[in-house]
Amino acid sequence: MKPVRIGLVGTGSISNAHMTGYTKLAKEGKVELVAACDLNVARAQEWAQKYGFKEVYGSHTEMLAKSDIDAISVCTWNNAHAQITIDALHAGKHVLCEKPPAMTVEEALAMQKAEEESGKVLMIGFVRRFGDNAQLVLDFANKGFFGDVNFAKIAVTRRCGCPLGWFANSKLSGGGPLLDNGVHLIDLVRYLTGKPKAVSCYAATYNNMGSRTNVKGIDRYSSVDPSSFNDVEDLAVGMVKFDNGMSMSLEFSYSEEIEEGVIGVEIYGSKGGAIVEPHLTLMTEMNDYLVNITPQVDHPTFTFDKFADEISHFVDCVNGECECRNRIEDGIELMRIICSMYESARTGHEVMIKR
């Protein structure tokens, strides 16, 4: 089988995570690193030299027209995901698009239409699905461990953790921590509970703290082009109701006066419960006693090396060796939830989610 010829659009921070997978596969002869693209051509040239890409472009349209590639990773600002993906599919390329898939439900639906018309693979970057903890909990869920799922709690909170730059610019990002981190955990809970569809939501957002670039003495993840501009929410809280009867509470923040930040995923059912993050614990009843179970796995929490597993899965899908795990259908459902939550926050009312 010939190696899959790879192009990558957007050579900022997340592109390096994708390269943990592509670099490994290139050494194994499964992919060929061909084209790198970024609006900042100088950065793209430096990045391409670092990873061994042969060609450099300043626009994705030029790359698609001139480069002999089979598949691309889309690692740009959120507002460019949909159009680049659609253009690539129409050009006959397979696409791995970083999360979130789009800025609106309509954009996500247009991506689905382009996939159907092209016959190519469109995979969305829901990387937390590849965690060992997620796979273990999914195995238990598929065997009825939870019973009827009643409630889930998810959170990614930071005391001073706005990534600055495009992350804090709503025209480029589409939103703040609800869109940035909420995407991962909302999708993860759906993945672990049978992919229920949301029927309603209520949310509130707060934007009165800003980027807090004055704060000293801490290190934080930052965009490659940081700035102090910020017009996205600092904090989002809310509740979602699903068609399987499950309710889910959420809390996502870039800046919040808490003691310390957390990443939390908890699922509770009529027969059992699970803490998926920040540690892995299963809770149930055995022999008329309440028990907590600590599964023995090498990686009980998500680790960033799972990007390599995501990339490997994408290449296997391109080669027709397996069905794509992260379909655009899940991205559409995710955007319905996220956009409805922002609508609820704007109006101050519960939103019934339409289809």
C-alpha positions in Angstrom: 0.0 0.0 0.0 1.4 3.4 -1.0 2.0 5.9 1.8 -0.8 8.5 2.3 0.4 11.9 1.2 -0.3 14.4 3.9 -0.9 18.2 3.9 -1.5 20.3 7.0 -3.2 23.6 7.2 -2.4 25.9 10.2 1.0 25.5 11.8 0.1 26.8 15.3 0.1 25.1 18.6 -2.2 22.1 18.0 -0.4 21.2 14.8 2.4 19.9 16.9 0.1 17.5 18.6 -1.0 16.1 15.2 2.7 15.7 14.3 3.2 13.2 17.2 1.2 10.8 15.0 2.3 11.8 11.5 6.0 11.7 12.5 5.6 8.2 13.8 3.7 7.0 10.8 6.2 8.6 8.4 9.0 6.6 10.0 6.9 3.5 9.5 6.4 4.4 5.8 2.6 4.7 6.2 2.5 8.5 5.3 4.5 10.9 3.4 4.8 14.5 4.7 4.2 16.7 1.7 2.7 20.1 2.2 2.4 22.7 5.0 0.2 25.8 4.9 -0.3 28.9 7.0 -1.2 32.5 6.5 2.1 33.3 8.2 4.4 31.8 5.5 7.6 32.4 7.5 6.2 30.4 10.4 5.0 27.6 8.0 8.5 27.4 6.4 10.1 27.1 9.8 7.5 24.5 10.9 7.9 22.5 7.6 11.7 22.4 8.0 11.3 21.1 11.6 9.1 18.2 10.6 10.3 17.5 7.1 7.5 18.7 4.9 8.6 19.4 1.3 6.2 22.2 0.2 5.0 25.4 1.8 2.0 27.4 0.9 0.3 30.7 2.1 -3.2 29.6 1.3 -5.1 26.4 1.4 -6.6 27.0 -2.0 -3.2 27.2 -3.6 -2.1 24.1 -1.7 -5.2 22.1 -2.9 -4.6 23.3 -6.5 -0.9 22.6 -6.7 0.1 19.9 -4.3 -0.3 16.2 -5.0 -1.7 15.2 -1.5 -4.3 12.6 -0.4 -5.4 14.0 2.9 -5.1 17.0 5.2 -5.3 18.0 8.8 -7.1 21.3 9.5 -5.5 23.0 12.5 -6.5 26.6 11.9 -8.6 29.2 13.8 -12.1 27.9 14.4 -13.7 30.3 11.9 -11.7 28.7 9.0 -12.5 25.0 9.8 -15.7 24.6 7.7 -14.6 26.3 4.5 -11.2 24.7 4.4 -12.8 21.3 5.0 -15.4 21.8 2.3 -12.8 23.0 -0.2 -10.6 20.0 0.5 -13.4 17.5 0.2 -14.5 19.0 -3.1 -10.9 18.8 -4.2 -11.0 15.0 -3.5 -9.0 15.0 -0.3 -9.7 13.2 3.0 -10.0 15.5 6.0 -9.2 15.4 9.7 -10.7 18.6 11.1 -9.8 19.8 14.6 -12.6 20.5 17.0 -15.0 22.3 16.9 -16.0 21.4 13.4 -17.6 24.7 12.6 -18.9 28.0 14.0 -22.6 27.2 13.4 -24.9 24.3 12.8 -25.4 25.4 9.2 -21.6 25.2 8.6 -21.5 21.7 10.0 -24.4 20.6 7.9 -22.6 22.0 4.8 -19.5 20.0 5.8 -21.7 16.9 5.9 -23.1 17.6 2.5 -19.6 18.0 1.1 -18.5 14.7 2.6 -21.5 12.9 1.0 -20.8 14.4 -2.4 -17.1 13.7 -2.3 -17.1 10.1 -1.0 -14.0 11.0 1.1 -13.4 10.6 4.8 -14.3 13.5 7.1 -13.1 12.9 10.6 -13.6 15.4 13.5 -10.9 15.8 16.2 -12.6 14.4 19.2 -9.3 13.1 20.6 -10.6 12.3 24.1 -12.5 9.4 22.7 -9.1 7.7 22.3 -8.2 7.8 25.9 -7.7 4.5 27.8 -10.2 5.7 30.4 -12.8 6.5 27.8 -12.4 3.0 26.2 -12.7 1.2 29.5 -15.8 3.2 30.6 -17.4 2.6 27.1 -16.7 -1.2 27.5 -18.5 -1.2 30.8 -21.4 1.0 29.5 -21.9 -1.3 26.6 -22.4 -4.2 29.0 -25.1 -2.3 31.0 -23.0 -1.2 33.9 -24.8 2.2 34.3 -28.3 0.9 34.0 -30.4 4.0 33.2 -28.1 7.0 32.9 -29.5 9.7 35.1 -27.0 12.5 35.4 -23.5 13.7 34.2 -21.3 16.4 35.5 -18.5 18.0 33.4 -16.1 20.8 34.1 -12.9 22.4 32.9 -12.1 25.3 35.2 -9.1 27.6 35.3 -8.2 30.4 37.7 -6.2 32.3 35.2 -6.0 30.4 32.0 -7.2 32.3 29.0 -5.0 31.2 26.1 -5.0 34.7 24.6 -4.7 35.5 20.9 -7.3 34.0 18.6 -8.8 32.0 21.4 -10.0 35.2 23.0 -11.3 36.8 19.8 -14.9 35.7 19.1 -14.6 36.4 15.4 -11.9 33.8 15.1 -12.8 31.4 17.8 -16.6 31.6 17.9 -16.6 31.5 21.7 -14.6 31.0 24.9 -14.2 28.1 27.2 -17.6 26.6 26.5 -16.6 26.2 22.8 -12.9 25.5 23.4 -13.1 22.9 26.3 -16.8 22.2 26.4 -16.6 20.6 23.0 -14.3 17.8 24.3 -16.3 16.8 27.3 -19.8 17.3 26.0 -18.8 14.9 23.1 -17.2 12.5 25.6 -20.3 12.2 27.7 -22.4 11.6 24.6 -19.9 9.0 23.4 -20.0 7.1 26.7 -23.8 7.1 27.1 -25.0 5.9 23.7 -24.9 9.3 21.8 -28.2 10.7 23.1 -29.6 13.8 21.4 -30.1 17.0 23.4 -33.6 18.2 23.7 -33.2 21.4 25.7 -30.6 23.5 27.6 -30.2 26.5 29.9 -26.9 28.4 30.2 -25.4 31.6 31.6 -22.1 33.2 30.6 -20.0 35.8 32.3 -17.4 38.1 30.8 -16.1 40.5 33.5 -12.5 39.4 34.2 -10.7 39.5 30.9 -7.4 38.0 29.9 -5.7 38.9 33.2 -2.3 39.4 31.6 -1.3 41.4 34.6 -1.1 38.3 36.8 2.5 37.3 37.6 4.1 34.0 38.7 2.2 31.5 36.6 2.7 29.6 33.4 -0.2 29.0 31.1 -0.9 27.6 27.7 -0.9 30.4 25.1 -1.7 31.0 21.4 1.4 31.4 19.2 0.3 35.0 18.6 -0.8 36.2 22.1 -2.5 39.5 22.8 -4.5 41.1 25.6 -7.7 41.5 23.5 -10.6 39.4 24.9 -14.3 39.5 24.0 -15.2 35.8 24.8 -16.8 34.6 28.0 -14.7 34.0 31.1 -17.1 31.5 32.5 -20.1 29.4 31.3 -22.4 27.3 33.4 -25.5 25.4 32.4 -27.7 22.3 32.1 -28.6 20.1 29.2 -31.4 17.6 29.0 -31.2 14.6 26.6 -33.7 12.3 24.9 -32.6 9.3 27.0 -33.7 11.1 30.2 -30.1 12.1 31.2 -29.4 15.6 32.5 -25.9 17.1 32.4 -24.5 20.0 34.3 -21.5 21.9 33.1 -19.0 24.5 34.1 -16.2 25.9 31.9 -14.0 28.8 32.6 -10.8 30.6 31.5 -10.8 32.9 34.5 -12.6 32.1 37.8 -11.6 32.9 41.4 -11.4 29.3 42.5 -8.7 27.7 44.6 -7.4 25.6 41.7 -8.6 24.5 38.3 -10.1 21.1 37.6 -11.0 18.7 34.8 -14.0 16.6 35.7 -16.2 14.1 34.0 -18.7 12.1 36.1 -21.6 9.8 35.0 -24.2 8.4 37.3 -26.8 5.7 36.5 -29.4 3.5 38.3 -26.9 0.6 38.6 -23.5 2.2 38.6 -21.5 5.4 38.2 -18.1 6.4 36.9 -15.5 9.2 37.5 -13.7 9.4 34.2 -11.6 12.5 35.1 -9.5 13.6 37.0 -9.1 9.9 38.0 -10.7 6.7 37.0 -13.2 5.1 39.5 -16.3 2.9 39.0 -19.0 3.0 41.7 -21.6 0.3 42.1 -23.3 -2.2 44.5 -22.0 -5.7 45.1 -23.3 -8.4 47.5 -25.4 -5.7 49.2 -22.4 -3.4 49.8 -21.4 -0.1 48.2 -18.1 -0.5 46.4 -15.7 1.7 44.6 -13.6 0.0 41.9 -10.2 1.2 40.7 -9.5 -0.4 37.3 -5.9 -1.3 36.6 -4.9 0.3 33.3 -1.7 1.9 32.2 -3.3 5.3 31.6 -6.2 6.0 33.9 -6.6 9.6 32.7 -6.3 11.2 29.3 -2.8 11.9 28.0 -1.8 14.0 25.0 0.0 11.1 23.4 -3.5 9.9 22.3 -3.2 12.3 19.4 -1.0 9.7 17.9 -3.8 7.2 18.2 -6.2 9.6 16.6 -3.9 10.3 13.6 -3.3 6.5 13.2 -7.1 5.9 13.1 -7.5 8.7 10.5 -4.9 7.1 8.2 -6.5 3.7 8.7 -9.8 5.2 7.7 -8.3 6.8 4.6 -6.9 3.4 3.6 -10.3 1.8 4.1 -9.1 -0.4 7.0 -11.8 0.7 9.4 -14.9 2.8 9.9 -14.4 6.4 11.0 -15.0 6.7 14.8 -15.5 10.5 14.8 -18.2 11.3 12.3 -19.5 14.8 11.3 -22.9 13.7 12.5 -21.5 13.9 16.1 -20.1 17.3 15.2 -23.5 18.5 14.0 -25.1 17.4 17.3 -22.3 19.1 19.3 -22.8 22.4 17.4 -26.6 22.2 18.1 -25.9 22.0 21.8 -23.1 24.6 21.9 -25.0 27.2 19.8 -28.2 26.6 21.8 -26.4 27.2 25.0 -25.0 30.5 23.7 -28.5 31.4 22.6 -29.8 30.6 26.1 -27.1 32.8 27.7 -28.0 35.7 25.4 -31.8 35.5 26.0 -31.8 34.3 29.6 -34.3 31.6 28.8 -34.3 27.8 28.3 -33.8 26.8 24.6 -35.6 23.9 23.0 -33.1 22.3 20.6 -34.5 22.1 17.0 -33.7 19.7 14.2 
